[in-house]
Amino acid sequence: MKNTVEIVEDLSRRIDMLAERSTLTRGQIIEDALAHGRSLAWQEKWIAGVQAGIEDADRGEFATDEEIATVLNKYSQA
């Protein structure tokens, strides 16, 4: 079953931008927001973080083995 709803232009533009920056369709973005309570602001922040991580990786900027071990040890002792 498909439903249609009018979305204000600003929100529609933000949904389009999210779809362009991710592998999600407009429908998936809207469904995620409705089903899981993930606002557009949350989704925009998530996509920006993922893209920043990809850019870091492209520059060869990774955590060292020691940095990873420090984080893992910090949380495994809790």
RAQUICOR-V716831 format. One record per backbone hydrogen bond with DSSP energy under -1.0 kcal/mol. CO is the residue of the C=O (numbers start at 1). NH is the residue of the N-H. Records with the same first field share a line. If there is no record, write none. Layout:
BEGIN
CO=NH / NH
END
This chain:
BEGIN
8=12
9=13
10=14
11=15
12=16
13=17
14=18
15=19
16=20
17=21
25=29
26=30
27=31
28=32
29=33
30=34
31=35
32=36 / 38
39=43
40=44
41=45
42=46
43=47
44=48
45=49
46=50
47=51
48=52
49=53
50=54
51=55
52=56
53=57
54=58
55=59
56=61
57=60
60=62
64=68
65=69
66=70
67=71
68=72
69=73
70=74
71=75
72=76
73=77
END
